[in-house]
Amino acid sequence: MTDAGENKYGFGGSAVLRLELANVTYAGGPHLFAIGVEGRDPADLATFLPAAEKLIASARAPVGRDDLDGDGVRRS
């Protein structure tokens, strides 16, 4: 499967994918937040989801060009 540009993602076999999409605003404009969590089957996905949800909840966007790591501290 191919999306915009040269970004590619594909499955090598059977898999289950949970896709999270959200409109977010940072750095003065709208952006798409997208993450996919993949498992070999529903049981594999269910086992991994608690760790994935914790990671997703910790995601932070940069607040500006001087804060590329998103921690709120300007470094330039």
Phi and psi in radians as a Rosetta constraint file:
Dihedral C 1 N 2 CA 2 C 2 CIRCULARHARMONIC -2.187 0.35
Dihedral N 2 CA 2 C 2 N 3 CIRCULARHARMONIC 2.399 0.35
Dihedral C 2 N 3 CA 3 C 3 CIRCULARHARMONIC -1.934 0.35
Dihedral N 3 CA 3 C 3 N 4 CIRCULARHARMONIC -2.626 0.35
Dihedral C 3 N 4 CA 4 C 4 CIRCULARHARMONIC -1.062 0.35
Dihedral N 4 CA 4 C 4 N 5 CIRCULARHARMONIC 2.491 0.35
Dihedral C 4 N 5 CA 5 C 5 CIRCULARHARMONIC 1.149 0.35
Dihedral N 5 CA 5 C 5 N 6 CIRCULARHARMONIC -2.465 0.35
Dihedral C 5 N 6 CA 6 C 6 CIRCULARHARMONIC -1.792 0.35
Dihedral N 6 CA 6 C 6 N 7 CIRCULARHARMONIC 0.287 0.35
Dihedral C 6 N 7 CA 7 C 7 CIRCULARHARMONIC -1.294 0.35
Dihedral N 7 CA 7 C 7 N 8 CIRCULARHARMONIC 2.253 0.35
Dihedral C 7 N 8 CA 8 C 8 CIRCULARHARMONIC -2.278 0.35
Dihedral N 8 CA 8 C 8 N 9 CIRCULARHARMONIC 2.580 0.35
Dihedral C 8 N 9 CA 9 C 9 CIRCULARHARMONIC -2.631 0.35
Dihedral N 9 CA 9 C 9 N 10 CIRCULARHARMONIC 2.359 0.35
Dihedral C 9 N 10 CA 10 C 10 CIRCULARHARMONIC -2.638 0.35
Dihedral N 10 CA 10 C 10 N 11 CIRCULARHARMONIC 2.867 0.35
Dihedral C 10 N 11 CA 11 C 11 CIRCULARHARMONIC -1.812 0.35
Dihedral N 11 CA 11 C 11 N 12 CIRCULARHARMONIC 2.413 0.35
Dihedral C 11 N 12 CA 12 C 12 CIRCULARHARMONIC -1.590 0.35
Dihedral N 12 CA 12 C 12 N 13 CIRCULARHARMONIC -0.106 0.35
Dihedral C 12 N 13 CA 13 C 13 CIRCULARHARMONIC -3.071 0.35
Dihedral N 13 CA 13 C 13 N 14 CIRCULARHARMONIC -2.795 0.35
Dihedral C 13 N 14 CA 14 C 14 CIRCULARHARMONIC -1.155 0.35
Dihedral N 14 CA 14 C 14 N 15 CIRCULARHARMONIC 2.404 0.35
Dihedral C 14 N 15 CA 15 C 15 CIRCULARHARMONIC -2.791 0.35
Dihedral N 15 CA 15 C 15 N 16 CIRCULARHARMONIC 2.839 0.35
Dihedral C 15 N 16 CA 16 C 16 CIRCULARHARMONIC -2.095 0.35
Dihedral N 16 CA 16 C 16 N 17 CIRCULARHARMONIC 2.316 0.35
Dihedral C 16 N 17 CA 17 C 17 CIRCULARHARMONIC -2.172 0.35
Dihedral N 17 CA 17 C 17 N 18 CIRCULARHARMONIC 2.243 0.35
Dihedral C 17 N 18 CA 18 C 18 CIRCULARHARMONIC -1.815 0.35
Dihedral N 18 CA 18 C 18 N 19 CIRCULARHARMONIC 2.133 0.35
Dihedral C 18 N 19 CA 19 C 19 CIRCULARHARMONIC -1.947 0.35
Dihedral N 19 CA 19 C 19 N 20 CIRCULARHARMONIC 2.181 0.35
Dihedral C 19 N 20 CA 20 C 20 CIRCULARHARMONIC -1.912 0.35
Dihedral N 20 CA 20 C 20 N 21 CIRCULARHARMONIC 2.214 0.35
Dihedral C 20 N 21 CA 21 C 21 CIRCULARHARMONIC -2.237 0.35
Dihedral N 21 CA 21 C 21 N 22 CIRCULARHARMONIC 2.413 0.35
Dihedral C 21 N 22 CA 22 C 22 CIRCULARHARMONIC -2.627 0.35
Dihedral N 22 CA 22 C 22 N 23 CIRCULARHARMONIC 2.498 0.35
Dihedral C 22 N 23 CA 23 C 23 CIRCULARHARMONIC -1.472 0.35
Dihedral N 23 CA 23 C 23 N 24 CIRCULARHARMONIC 2.206 0.35
Dihedral C 23 N 24 CA 24 C 24 CIRCULARHARMONIC -2.270 0.35
Dihedral N 24 CA 24 C 24 N 25 CIRCULARHARMONIC 2.701 0.35
Dihedral C 24 N 25 CA 25 C 25 CIRCULARHARMONIC -2.143 0.35
Dihedral N 25 CA 25 C 25 N 26 CIRCULARHARMONIC 2.222 0.35
Dihedral C 25 N 26 CA 26 C 26 CIRCULARHARMONIC -2.777 0.35
Dihedral N 26 CA 26 C 26 N 27 CIRCULARHARMONIC 2.851 0.35
Dihedral C 26 N 27 CA 27 C 27 CIRCULARHARMONIC 0.931 0.35
Dihedral N 27 CA 27 C 27 N 28 CIRCULARHARMONIC 0.597 0.35
Dihedral C 27 N 28 CA 28 C 28 CIRCULARHARMONIC 1.389 0.35
Dihedral N 28 CA 28 C 28 N 29 CIRCULARHARMONIC 0.177 0.35
Dihedral C 28 N 29 CA 29 C 29 CIRCULARHARMONIC -2.746 0.35
Dihedral N 29 CA 29 C 29 N 30 CIRCULARHARMONIC 2.956 0.35
Dihedral C 29 N 30 CA 30 C 30 CIRCULARHARMONIC -1.417 0.35
Dihedral N 30 CA 30 C 30 N 31 CIRCULARHARMONIC 2.568 0.35
Dihedral C 30 N 31 CA 31 C 31 CIRCULARHARMONIC -2.493 0.35
Dihedral N 31 CA 31 C 31 N 32 CIRCULARHARMONIC 2.798 0.35
Dihedral C 31 N 32 CA 32 C 32 CIRCULARHARMONIC -1.755 0.35
Dihedral N 32 CA 32 C 32 N 33 CIRCULARHARMONIC 2.204 0.35
Dihedral C 32 N 33 CA 33 C 33 CIRCULARHARMONIC -1.749 0.35
Dihedral N 33 CA 33 C 33 N 34 CIRCULARHARMONIC 2.127 0.35
Dihedral C 33 N 34 CA 34 C 34 CIRCULARHARMONIC -2.382 0.35
Dihedral N 34 CA 34 C 34 N 35 CIRCULARHARMONIC 2.356 0.35
Dihedral C 34 N 35 CA 35 C 35 CIRCULARHARMONIC -2.550 0.35
Dihedral N 35 CA 35 C 35 N 36 CIRCULARHARMONIC 2.436 0.35
Dihedral C 35 N 36 CA 36 C 36 CIRCULARHARMONIC -2.029 0.35
Dihedral N 36 CA 36 C 36 N 37 CIRCULARHARMONIC 2.359 0.35
Dihedral C 36 N 37 CA 37 C 37 CIRCULARHARMONIC -2.011 0.35
Dihedral N 37 CA 37 C 37 N 38 CIRCULARHARMONIC 2.117 0.35
Dihedral C 37 N 38 CA 38 C 38 CIRCULARHARMONIC -1.992 0.35
Dihedral N 38 CA 38 C 38 N 39 CIRCULARHARMONIC 2.473 0.35
Dihedral C 38 N 39 CA 39 C 39 CIRCULARHARMONIC -2.345 0.35
Dihedral N 39 CA 39 C 39 N 40 CIRCULARHARMONIC 2.809 0.35
Dihedral C 39 N 40 CA 40 C 40 CIRCULARHARMONIC -1.190 0.35
Dihedral N 40 CA 40 C 40 N 41 CIRCULARHARMONIC -0.556 0.35
Dihedral C 40 N 41 CA 41 C 41 CIRCULARHARMONIC -2.735 0.35
Dihedral N 41 CA 41 C 41 N 42 CIRCULARHARMONIC 3.043 0.35
Dihedral C 41 N 42 CA 42 C 42 CIRCULARHARMONIC -0.985 0.35
Dihedral N 42 CA 42 C 42 N 43 CIRCULARHARMONIC -0.664 0.35
Dihedral C 42 N 43 CA 43 C 43 CIRCULARHARMONIC -1.166 0.35
Dihedral N 43 CA 43 C 43 N 44 CIRCULARHARMONIC -0.717 0.35
Dihedral C 43 N 44 CA 44 C 44 CIRCULARHARMONIC -1.103 0.35
Dihedral N 44 CA 44 C 44 N 45 CIRCULARHARMONIC -0.760 0.35
Dihedral C 44 N 45 CA 45 C 45 CIRCULARHARMONIC -1.093 0.35
Dihedral N 45 CA 45 C 45 N 46 CIRCULARHARMONIC -0.773 0.35
Dihedral C 45 N 46 CA 46 C 46 CIRCULARHARMONIC -1.081 0.35
Dihedral N 46 CA 46 C 46 N 47 CIRCULARHARMONIC -0.611 0.35
Dihedral C 46 N 47 CA 47 C 47 CIRCULARHARMONIC -1.162 0.35
Dihedral N 47 CA 47 C 47 N 48 CIRCULARHARMONIC -0.682 0.35
Dihedral C 47 N 48 CA 48 C 48 CIRCULARHARMONIC -1.489 0.35
Dihedral N 48 CA 48 C 48 N 49 CIRCULARHARMONIC -0.390 0.35
Dihedral C 48 N 49 CA 49 C 49 CIRCULARHARMONIC -0.985 0.35
Dihedral N 49 CA 49 C 49 N 50 CIRCULARHARMONIC -0.728 0.35
Dihedral C 49 N 50 CA 50 C 50 CIRCULARHARMONIC -1.004 0.35
Dihedral N 50 CA 50 C 50 N 51 CIRCULARHARMONIC -0.737 0.35
Dihedral C 50 N 51 CA 51 C 51 CIRCULARHARMONIC -1.189 0.35
Dihedral N 51 CA 51 C 51 N 52 CIRCULARHARMONIC -0.691 0.35
Dihedral C 51 N 52 CA 52 C 52 CIRCULARHARMONIC -1.152 0.35
Dihedral N 52 CA 52 C 52 N 53 CIRCULARHARMONIC -0.736 0.35
Dihedral C 52 N 53 CA 53 C 53 CIRCULARHARMONIC -1.119 0.35
Dihedral N 53 CA 53 C 53 N 54 CIRCULARHARMONIC -0.653 0.35
Dihedral C 53 N 54 CA 54 C 54 CIRCULARHARMONIC -1.118 0.35
Dihedral N 54 CA 54 C 54 N 55 CIRCULARHARMONIC -0.751 0.35
Dihedral C 54 N 55 CA 55 C 55 CIRCULARHARMONIC -1.126 0.35
Dihedral N 55 CA 55 C 55 N 56 CIRCULARHARMONIC -0.776 0.35
Dihedral C 55 N 56 CA 56 C 56 CIRCULARHARMONIC -1.068 0.35
Dihedral N 56 CA 56 C 56 N 57 CIRCULARHARMONIC -0.730 0.35
Dihedral C 56 N 57 CA 57 C 57 CIRCULARHARMONIC -1.138 0.35
Dihedral N 57 CA 57 C 57 N 58 CIRCULARHARMONIC -0.396 0.35
Dihedral C 57 N 58 CA 58 C 58 CIRCULARHARMONIC -1.546 0.35
Dihedral N 58 CA 58 C 58 N 59 CIRCULARHARMONIC -0.108 0.35
Dihedral C 58 N 59 CA 59 C 59 CIRCULARHARMONIC -1.099 0.35
Dihedral N 59 CA 59 C 59 N 60 CIRCULARHARMONIC 2.358 0.35
Dihedral C 59 N 60 CA 60 C 60 CIRCULARHARMONIC -2.308 0.35
Dihedral N 60 CA 60 C 60 N 61 CIRCULARHARMONIC 2.414 0.35
Dihedral C 60 N 61 CA 61 C 61 CIRCULARHARMONIC -1.584 0.35
Dihedral N 61 CA 61 C 61 N 62 CIRCULARHARMONIC 2.643 0.35
Dihedral C 61 N 62 CA 62 C 62 CIRCULARHARMONIC -1.083 0.35
Dihedral N 62 CA 62 C 62 N 63 CIRCULARHARMONIC 2.552 0.35
Dihedral C 62 N 63 CA 63 C 63 CIRCULARHARMONIC -1.623 0.35
Dihedral N 63 CA 63 C 63 N 64 CIRCULARHARMONIC -0.152 0.35
Dihedral C 63 N 64 CA 64 C 64 CIRCULARHARMONIC -3.123 0.35
Dihedral N 64 CA 64 C 64 N 65 CIRCULARHARMONIC 3.073 0.35
Dihedral C 64 N 65 CA 65 C 65 CIRCULARHARMONIC -1.086 0.35
Dihedral N 65 CA 65 C 65 N 66 CIRCULARHARMONIC -0.474 0.35
Dihedral C 65 N 66 CA 66 C 66 CIRCULARHARMONIC -1.501 0.35
Dihedral N 66 CA 66 C 66 N 67 CIRCULARHARMONIC -0.020 0.35
Dihedral C 66 N 67 CA 67 C 67 CIRCULARHARMONIC -2.212 0.35
Dihedral N 67 CA 67 C 67 N 68 CIRCULARHARMONIC 1.111 0.35
Dihedral C 67 N 68 CA 68 C 68 CIRCULARHARMONIC -1.256 0.35
Dihedral N 68 CA 68 C 68 N 69 CIRCULARHARMONIC -0.317 0.35
Dihedral C 68 N 69 CA 69 C 69 CIRCULARHARMONIC -1.625 0.35
Dihedral N 69 CA 69 C 69 N 70 CIRCULARHARMONIC -0.041 0.35
Dihedral C 69 N 70 CA 70 C 70 CIRCULARHARMONIC 1.349 0.35
Dihedral N 70 CA 70 C 70 N 71 CIRCULARHARMONIC 0.231 0.35
Dihedral C 70 N 71 CA 71 C 71 CIRCULARHARMONIC -1.593 0.35
Dihedral N 71 CA 71 C 71 N 72 CIRCULARHARMONIC 0.032 0.35
Dihedral C 71 N 72 CA 72 C 72 CIRCULARHARMONIC 1.495 0.35
Dihedral N 72 CA 72 C 72 N 73 CIRCULARHARMONIC -0.004 0.35
Dihedral C 72 N 73 CA 73 C 73 CIRCULARHARMONIC -1.766 0.35
Dihedral N 73 CA 73 C 73 N 74 CIRCULARHARMONIC 2.121 0.35
Dihedral C 73 N 74 CA 74 C 74 CIRCULARHARMONIC -1.367 0.35
Dihedral N 74 CA 74 C 74 N 75 CIRCULARHARMONIC 2.413 0.35
Dihedral C 74 N 75 CA 75 C 75 CIRCULARHARMONIC -2.121 0.35
Dihedral N 75 CA 75 C 75 N 76 CIRCULARHARMONIC 0.198 0.35
